[in-house]
């Protein structure tokens, strides 16, 4: 597919997520995201990956996501929160894509809620929440 909006950039590939309400998460401008997905027959939510094939040509693939809205209370401006529980039971927390070396007390309730929701589905998992608006998040839980 041709994407003129990216012709003047040196970007080689893009990855982003479109949430159920149409909000785009990832480092991509809304008009670029719209140009990349216009020919795909996907209903949000989905994840998309695009790889440059030429000056304006891109190979684009998307996959549907199973997500659900969830309410989390976080008093700090975080765009994404992720809890990973490994098969050995070890828990990791990522805040805006960066591993948190310790869990801030302000995040603890939200982290515990994501872990609870993940454990309802799988023994080991990745529970990922993207902020949609204040208090409202989009949750995906995938097995490890």
Short mmCIF file of the C-alpha atoms (twelve columns), coordinates in Angstrom:
data_MODEL
# 
_entry.id   MODEL 
# 
loop_
_atom_site.group_PDB 
_atom_site.id 
_atom_site.type_symbol 
_atom_site.label_atom_id 
_atom_site.label_alt_id 
_atom_site.label_comp_id 
_atom_site.label_asym_id 
_atom_site.label_seq_id 
_atom_site.Cartn_x 
_atom_site.Cartn_y 
_atom_site.Cartn_z 
_atom_site.pdbx_PDB_model_num 
ATOM 1   C CA . UNK A 1   0.000   0.000   0.000  1 
ATOM 2   C CA . UNK A 2   1.186   3.553   -0.683 1 
ATOM 3   C CA . UNK A 3   1.486   6.035   2.170  1 
ATOM 4   C CA . UNK A 4   2.494   9.521   0.953  1 
ATOM 5   C CA . UNK A 5   2.437   10.915  4.519  1 
ATOM 6   C CA . UNK A 6   5.612   8.922   5.266  1 
ATOM 7   C CA . UNK A 7   7.502   9.592   2.023  1 
ATOM 8   C CA . UNK A 8   9.701   12.343  3.520  1 
ATOM 9   C CA . UNK A 9   10.671  10.358  6.631  1 
ATOM 10  C CA . UNK A 10  13.353  7.744   7.165  1 
ATOM 11  C CA . UNK A 11  11.114  5.553   9.334  1 
ATOM 12  C CA . UNK A 12  11.620  1.895   8.392  1 
ATOM 13  C CA . UNK A 13  8.858   0.322   10.459 1 
ATOM 14  C CA . UNK A 14  6.009   1.248   12.769 1 
ATOM 15  C CA . UNK A 15  4.030   -0.572  15.436 1 
ATOM 16  C CA . UNK A 16  0.960   0.766   17.174 1 
ATOM 17  C CA . UNK A 17  -2.360  -0.233  18.692 1 
ATOM 18  C CA . UNK A 18  -5.830  1.075   17.953 1 
ATOM 19  C CA . UNK A 19  -8.093  0.744   20.994 1 
ATOM 20  C CA . UNK A 20  -11.792 -0.114  20.948 1 
ATOM 21  C CA . UNK A 21  -12.758 3.575   20.997 1 
ATOM 22  C CA . UNK A 22  -10.461 4.322   18.027 1 
ATOM 23  C CA . UNK A 23  -7.691  5.953   20.103 1 
ATOM 24  C CA . UNK A 24  -4.202  5.259   18.739 1 
ATOM 25  C CA . UNK A 25  -1.460  4.135   21.145 1 
ATOM 26  C CA . UNK A 26  2.117   4.211   19.941 1 
ATOM 27  C CA . UNK A 27  4.502   6.675   18.376 1 
ATOM 28  C CA . UNK A 28  2.602   7.416   15.188 1 
ATOM 29  C CA . UNK A 29  0.660   10.480  14.065 1 
ATOM 30  C CA . UNK A 30  -3.106  9.997   13.728 1 
ATOM 31  C CA . UNK A 31  -3.070  10.828  9.983  1 
ATOM 32  C CA . UNK A 32  -0.303  8.263   9.370  1 
ATOM 33  C CA . UNK A 33  -2.175  5.620   11.352 1 
ATOM 34  C CA . UNK A 34  -5.327  6.359   9.353  1 
ATOM 35  C CA . UNK A 35  -3.422  6.061   6.054  1 
ATOM 36  C CA . UNK A 36  -1.891  2.719   7.095  1 
ATOM 37  C CA . UNK A 37  -5.160  1.130   8.201  1 
ATOM 38  C CA . UNK A 38  -7.563  2.495   5.595  1 
ATOM 39  C CA . UNK A 39  -7.360  -0.636  3.431  1 
ATOM 40  C CA . UNK A 40  -7.397  -3.170  6.255  1 
ATOM 41  C CA . UNK A 41  -10.693 -4.767  7.156  1 
ATOM 42  C CA . UNK A 42  -10.210 -4.677  10.939 1 
ATOM 43  C CA . UNK A 43  -12.493 -3.353  13.614 1 
ATOM 44  C CA . UNK A 44  -10.792 -1.921  16.710 1 
ATOM 45  C CA . UNK A 45  -9.158  -2.994  18.887 1 
ATOM 46  C CA . UNK A 46  -6.162  -4.255  16.938 1 
ATOM 47  C CA . UNK A 47  -2.377  -4.115  16.773 1 
ATOM 48  C CA . UNK A 48  -0.696  -3.069  13.555 1 
ATOM 49  C CA . UNK A 49  2.835   -3.402  12.188 1 
ATOM 50  C CA . UNK A 50  4.017   -1.680  9.014  1 
ATOM 51  C CA . UNK A 51  7.363   -2.196  7.252  1 
ATOM 52  C CA . UNK A 52  8.651   0.135   4.545  1 
ATOM 53  C CA . UNK A 53  9.067   -1.528  1.126  1 
ATOM 54  C CA . UNK A 54  9.976   1.598   -0.887 1 
ATOM 55  C CA . UNK A 55  9.707   5.393   -0.714 1 
ATOM 56  C CA . UNK A 56  5.920   5.342   -0.267 1 
ATOM 57  C CA . UNK A 57  5.174   1.588   -0.267 1 
ATOM 58  C CA . UNK A 58  4.512   -0.281  2.960  1 
ATOM 59  C CA . UNK A 59  3.693   -3.858  3.905  1 
ATOM 60  C CA . UNK A 60  1.047   -3.689  6.619  1 
ATOM 61  C CA . UNK A 61  -0.248  -6.430  8.908  1 
ATOM 62  C CA . UNK A 62  -2.783  -6.205  11.672 1 
ATOM 63  C CA . UNK A 63  -4.196  -8.572  14.231 1 
ATOM 64  C CA . UNK A 64  -7.365  -8.304  16.209 1 
ATOM 65  C CA . UNK A 65  -6.993  -7.867  19.953 1 
ATOM 66  C CA . UNK A 66  -9.322  -9.184  22.577 1 
ATOM 67  C CA . UNK A 67  -9.601  -6.357  25.028 1 
ATOM 68  C CA . UNK A 68  -12.046 -5.048  27.551 1 
ATOM 69  C CA . UNK A 69  -12.566 -1.801  29.382 1 
ATOM 70  C CA . UNK A 70  -11.366 -1.666  32.977 1 
ATOM 71  C CA . UNK A 71  -11.402 1.032   35.642 1 
ATOM 72  C CA . UNK A 72  -8.049  1.751   37.314 1 
ATOM 73  C CA . UNK A 73  -7.298  4.627   39.630 1 
ATOM 74  C CA . UNK A 74  -3.821  6.064   39.204 1 
ATOM 75  C CA . UNK A 75  -2.994  9.488   40.635 1 
ATOM 76  C CA . UNK A 76  -0.028  9.918   38.275 1 
ATOM 77  C CA . UNK A 77  -0.021  10.460  34.488 1 
ATOM 78  C CA . UNK A 78  0.771   6.998   33.105 1 
ATOM 79  C CA . UNK A 79  -0.267  5.990   29.571 1 
ATOM 80  C CA . UNK A 80  0.302   2.222   29.901 1 
ATOM 81  C CA . UNK A 81  0.697   -0.209  32.784 1 
ATOM 82  C CA . UNK A 82  1.695   -3.841  32.363 1 
ATOM 83  C CA . UNK A 83  2.020   -6.740  34.804 1 
ATOM 84  C CA . UNK A 84  3.903   -9.851  33.711 1 
ATOM 85  C CA . UNK A 85  3.751   -13.044 35.771 1 
ATOM 86  C CA . UNK A 86  6.277   -15.620 34.563 1 
ATOM 87  C CA . UNK A 87  5.739   -19.401 34.778 1 
ATOM 88  C CA . UNK A 88  7.937   -19.435 37.901 1 
ATOM 89  C CA . UNK A 89  5.573   -16.915 39.558 1 
ATOM 90  C CA . UNK A 90  7.961   -13.973 39.332 1 
ATOM 91  C CA . UNK A 91  6.151   -10.666 38.753 1 
ATOM 92  C CA . UNK A 92  7.432   -7.735  36.679 1 
ATOM 93  C CA . UNK A 93  5.794   -4.348  36.273 1 
ATOM 94  C CA . UNK A 94  6.261   -2.050  33.287 1 
ATOM 95  C CA . UNK A 95  5.181   1.572   33.294 1 
ATOM 96  C CA . UNK A 96  4.939   3.225   29.883 1 
ATOM 97  C CA . UNK A 97  7.070   0.406   28.449 1 
ATOM 98  C CA . UNK A 98  9.886   0.749   31.000 1 
ATOM 99  C CA . UNK A 99  10.460  -1.883  33.676 1 
ATOM 100 C CA . UNK A 100 9.768   -0.521  37.154 1 
ATOM 101 C CA . UNK A 101 12.489  -1.557  39.599 1 
ATOM 102 C CA . UNK A 102 10.048  -0.979  42.448 1 
ATOM 103 C CA . UNK A 103 6.302   -0.451  42.556 1 
ATOM 104 C CA . UNK A 104 5.346   3.056   43.557 1 
ATOM 105 C CA . UNK A 105 2.717   2.938   46.342 1 
ATOM 106 C CA . UNK A 106 0.512   5.115   44.110 1 
ATOM 107 C CA . UNK A 107 0.446   2.305   41.499 1 
ATOM 108 C CA . UNK A 108 0.105   -0.667  43.858 1 
ATOM 109 C CA . UNK A 109 -3.703  -0.897  43.790 1 
ATOM 110 C CA . UNK A 110 -3.766  -0.786  39.974 1 
ATOM 111 C CA . UNK A 111 -0.935  -3.340  39.739 1 
ATOM 112 C CA . UNK A 112 -2.795  -5.691  42.095 1 
ATOM 113 C CA . UNK A 113 -5.975  -5.321  40.037 1 
ATOM 114 C CA . UNK A 114 -4.150  -6.164  36.786 1 
ATOM 115 C CA . UNK A 115 -2.530  -9.171  38.454 1 
ATOM 116 C CA . UNK A 116 -5.922  -10.335 39.772 1 
ATOM 117 C CA . UNK A 117 -7.517  -10.011 36.330 1 
ATOM 118 C CA . UNK A 118 -4.614  -11.872 34.727 1 
ATOM 119 C CA . UNK A 119 -4.726  -14.716 37.272 1 
ATOM 120 C CA . UNK A 120 -8.448  -15.174 36.577 1 
ATOM 121 C CA . UNK A 121 -7.474  -16.297 33.078 1 
ATOM 122 C CA . UNK A 122 -3.977  -17.798 33.168 1 
ATOM 123 C CA . UNK A 123 -1.279  -19.040 35.545 1 
ATOM 124 C CA . UNK A 124 1.407   -17.026 33.719 1 
ATOM 125 C CA . UNK A 125 0.430   -14.008 31.652 1 
ATOM 126 C CA . UNK A 126 0.913   -10.450 30.454 1 
ATOM 127 C CA . UNK A 127 -1.842  -8.067  31.567 1 
ATOM 128 C CA . UNK A 128 -1.518  -4.797  29.646 1 
ATOM 129 C CA . UNK A 129 -3.682  -1.714  30.230 1 
ATOM 130 C CA . UNK A 130 -3.692  1.433   28.052 1 
ATOM 131 C CA . UNK A 131 -5.224  4.636   29.442 1 
ATOM 132 C CA . UNK A 132 -8.178  5.762   27.362 1 
ATOM 133 C CA . UNK A 133 -9.195  8.630   29.628 1 
ATOM 134 C CA . UNK A 134 -8.993  9.448   33.316 1 
ATOM 135 C CA . UNK A 135 -9.840  6.261   35.227 1 
ATOM 136 C CA . UNK A 136 -10.804 4.304   32.080 1 
ATOM 137 C CA . UNK A 137 -8.351  1.810   30.584 1 
ATOM 138 C CA . UNK A 138 -8.344  -0.813  27.834 1 
ATOM 139 C CA . UNK A 139 -7.108  -4.216  29.093 1 
ATOM 140 C CA . UNK A 140 -5.626  -7.154  27.212 1 
ATOM 141 C CA . UNK A 141 -4.489  -10.349 28.935 1 
ATOM 142 C CA . UNK A 142 -2.322  -12.831 27.031 1 
ATOM 143 C CA . UNK A 143 -0.872  -16.136 28.248 1 
ATOM 144 C CA . UNK A 144 2.865   -16.742 28.508 1 
# 
